[in-house]
Amino acid sequence: MSPDIEALIRKISGLPGLGPRSARRIVIHLIKNREQVMEPILNGLENLYKNVKICPICSNVDSFSAICSICSDENRIKDTICIVESVADLWAVERTACFHGQYHVLKGLLSSMEGRGPEFLMLDQLQRRCEKNKVSEIIIALSATLEGQTTSHYIKDFFKNKNIKITMLAHGIPVGGELDYLDDGTLFAAFSARN
């Protein structure tokens, strides 16, 4: 096998969710389909590299000159900010079309095991945004994992005396879920957050 092919397989296998076998299949597919698949991917990656940036306000990724399309949208609600762990979570919320406010994307959740402390939350930057835009509500939309819950509590404590309403997404029984198939933690959360 050529060193170039081996190097590409190593690079692709390092991507999330892919291993060496998947990477080999991808590389073979790219080689067999140079014009139809490889060339458009190369062009797309080049455009992505040149044009997509991280927004200095919310940390979303977008093609823009100064700030992302969400932060620059005058029709969005300025006094409500939704905190998400990643850009993928931001995109998931946007797909629902149920939230029309601003976002704050964390650099990761608190995790002493992985060396992520409070600086990854960028809460000082968020506090300045809240003061500037007179934010009245912060929605914490983090996963229901141990790290997500720990991070949520830290954020709530950080903003507890700032005269800002802090809300969290509901956790519990999914639509169409059957009680018998739910894990104990989900059922407990549903009972605890009942209304």
C-alpha positions as CSV (number, residue, x, y, z in Angstrom):
1,M,0.0,0.0,0.0
2,S,1.3,3.5,-0.9
3,P,2.5,5.7,2.0
4,D,0.0,8.4,0.8
5,I,-2.9,6.0,1.1
6,E,-1.7,4.8,4.5
7,A,-1.4,8.4,5.7
8,L,-4.9,9.3,4.5
9,I,-6.3,6.2,6.2
10,R,-4.7,7.2,9.5
11,K,-6.0,10.7,9.2
12,I,-9.6,9.6,8.4
13,S,-9.6,6.9,11.1
14,G,-8.8,9.6,13.6
15,L,-12.2,11.3,12.9
16,P,-15.0,10.8,15.4
17,G,-16.9,7.6,14.9
18,L,-14.5,6.1,12.4
19,G,-11.9,3.4,12.8
20,P,-9.3,1.9,10.5
21,R,-11.7,-0.4,8.6
22,S,-14.2,2.4,7.9
23,A,-11.3,4.7,6.9
24,R,-10.0,2.1,4.4
25,R,-13.5,1.7,2.8
26,I,-13.8,5.5,2.5
27,V,-10.3,5.9,0.9
28,I,-11.0,3.1,-1.6
29,H,-14.4,4.7,-2.5
30,L,-12.6,8.1,-2.9
31,I,-10.0,6.5,-5.2
32,K,-12.5,4.7,-7.3
33,N,-14.7,7.8,-7.7
34,R,-12.2,10.6,-8.2
35,E,-14.3,13.0,-10.3
36,Q,-17.7,12.3,-8.8
37,V,-16.8,12.1,-5.1
38,M,-13.2,13.1,-4.3
39,E,-13.0,16.3,-6.3
40,P,-16.2,17.8,-4.8
41,I,-15.1,16.8,-1.3
42,L,-11.7,18.5,-2.0
43,N,-13.4,21.7,-3.2
44,G,-15.8,21.6,-0.2
45,L,-13.0,21.2,2.3
46,E,-11.0,24.0,0.7
47,N,-14.1,26.3,0.8
48,L,-14.7,25.3,4.4
49,Y,-11.1,26.0,5.4
50,K,-11.1,29.4,3.7
51,N,-14.6,30.7,4.6
52,V,-15.9,29.1,7.8
53,K,-15.0,30.8,11.1
54,I,-15.9,30.7,14.8
55,C,-18.2,33.6,15.8
56,P,-16.4,35.8,18.4
57,I,-19.7,36.4,20.2
58,C,-21.4,33.0,20.6
59,S,-18.7,30.5,19.2
60,N,-21.1,29.2,16.5
61,V,-19.4,28.2,13.2
62,D,-20.6,29.9,10.1
63,S,-19.5,31.7,6.9
64,F,-19.4,35.3,7.8
65,S,-17.3,38.5,7.8
66,A,-17.6,39.7,11.3
67,I,-20.2,37.7,13.3
68,C,-22.4,34.7,12.5
69,S,-25.8,34.8,10.9
70,I,-27.6,34.1,14.2
71,C,-25.8,36.9,16.1
72,S,-26.3,39.4,13.2
73,D,-30.0,38.5,12.8
74,E,-32.0,41.6,14.0
75,N,-35.2,39.5,14.2
76,R,-33.8,37.2,16.9
77,I,-34.7,37.8,20.5
78,K,-31.7,39.5,22.2
79,D,-32.7,39.1,25.9
80,T,-32.7,35.3,25.9
81,I,-29.6,33.1,25.6
82,C,-29.5,29.4,25.2
83,I,-26.3,27.7,26.5
84,V,-25.3,24.6,24.6
85,E,-22.3,22.3,24.8
86,S,-21.4,22.2,21.1
87,V,-22.2,23.6,17.7
88,A,-23.9,20.3,16.9
89,D,-26.3,21.0,19.8
90,L,-26.9,24.5,18.5
91,W,-27.8,23.1,15.1
92,A,-30.1,20.5,16.8
93,V,-32.0,23.3,18.5
94,E,-32.2,25.4,15.4
95,R,-33.7,22.4,13.4
96,T,-36.7,22.5,15.8
97,A,-37.4,26.2,14.9
98,C,-38.8,26.6,18.5
99,F,-36.1,29.0,19.8
100,H,-35.5,32.4,18.4
101,G,-33.0,33.9,20.8
102,Q,-29.2,34.0,21.0
103,Y,-26.7,31.2,21.9
104,H,-23.6,30.6,23.9
105,V,-21.6,27.6,22.8
106,L,-19.3,26.1,25.5
107,K,-15.9,24.8,24.7
108,G,-16.9,21.6,26.6
109,L,-18.4,20.5,29.8
110,L,-16.7,20.6,33.2
111,S,-14.6,17.5,33.6
112,S,-11.7,17.1,36.0
113,M,-10.8,13.7,34.3
114,E,-10.2,15.5,31.0
115,G,-8.8,18.7,32.5
116,R,-11.7,21.0,31.6
117,G,-12.3,23.6,34.2
118,P,-14.5,26.7,34.4
119,E,-12.4,28.6,31.8
120,F,-14.0,26.3,29.1
121,L,-17.4,27.7,29.9
122,M,-16.4,31.3,29.0
123,L,-18.9,32.6,31.6
124,D,-17.2,36.0,32.0
125,Q,-17.7,36.6,28.3
126,L,-21.4,35.5,28.7
127,Q,-21.9,37.8,31.7
128,R,-20.7,40.8,29.7
129,R,-23.1,39.9,26.8
130,C,-25.9,39.6,29.4
131,E,-25.2,43.0,30.8
132,K,-24.9,44.6,27.4
133,N,-28.1,43.1,26.0
134,K,-30.1,43.2,29.2
135,V,-30.6,39.5,29.1
136,S,-33.6,38.4,31.2
137,E,-33.4,34.6,30.7
138,I,-30.6,32.0,30.3
139,I,-31.8,28.6,29.1
140,I,-29.3,25.8,30.0
141,A,-29.6,23.1,27.3
142,L,-27.0,20.6,28.3
143,S,-27.0,16.8,28.2
144,A,-28.3,14.9,31.2
145,T,-24.9,13.3,31.8
146,L,-23.0,13.7,35.1
147,E,-20.7,16.3,33.3
148,G,-23.8,18.1,31.9
149,Q,-25.5,18.2,35.3
150,T,-22.3,19.4,37.1
151,T,-21.8,22.1,34.4
152,S,-25.5,23.2,34.7
153,H,-25.2,23.6,38.5
154,Y,-22.0,25.6,38.1
155,I,-23.6,27.9,35.6
156,K,-26.7,28.3,37.9
157,D,-24.4,29.2,40.8
158,F,-22.4,31.7,38.7
159,F,-25.6,33.6,37.7
160,K,-27.6,33.2,41.0
161,N,-27.2,36.9,42.1
162,K,-27.3,38.4,38.6
163,N,-31.1,39.1,38.4
164,I,-31.4,36.7,35.4
165,K,-34.0,33.9,35.2
166,I,-32.2,30.6,34.8
167,T,-34.2,27.7,33.2
168,M,-33.2,24.2,32.1
169,L,-34.7,21.9,29.5
170,A,-37.0,19.3,30.9
171,H,-35.7,15.8,31.3
172,G,-37.8,12.7,31.4
173,I,-40.1,10.5,29.4
174,P,-39.7,11.0,25.6
175,V,-42.7,11.4,23.4
176,G,-43.8,7.8,22.5
177,G,-41.7,6.3,25.3
178,E,-43.1,3.4,27.3
179,L,-42.5,3.4,31.1
180,D,-41.4,-0.3,31.2
181,Y,-38.5,0.4,28.8
182,L,-37.1,3.5,30.5
183,D,-34.0,3.4,32.7
184,D,-34.4,4.3,36.4
185,G,-32.6,7.7,36.0
186,T,-34.9,8.8,33.2
187,L,-38.0,7.8,35.2
188,F,-36.7,9.5,38.3
189,A,-36.1,12.7,36.4
190,A,-39.6,12.6,34.9
191,F,-41.1,12.2,38.4
192,S,-38.9,14.9,39.9
193,A,-39.7,17.4,37.1
194,R,-43.5,16.7,36.8
195,N,-45.9,19.6,36.4
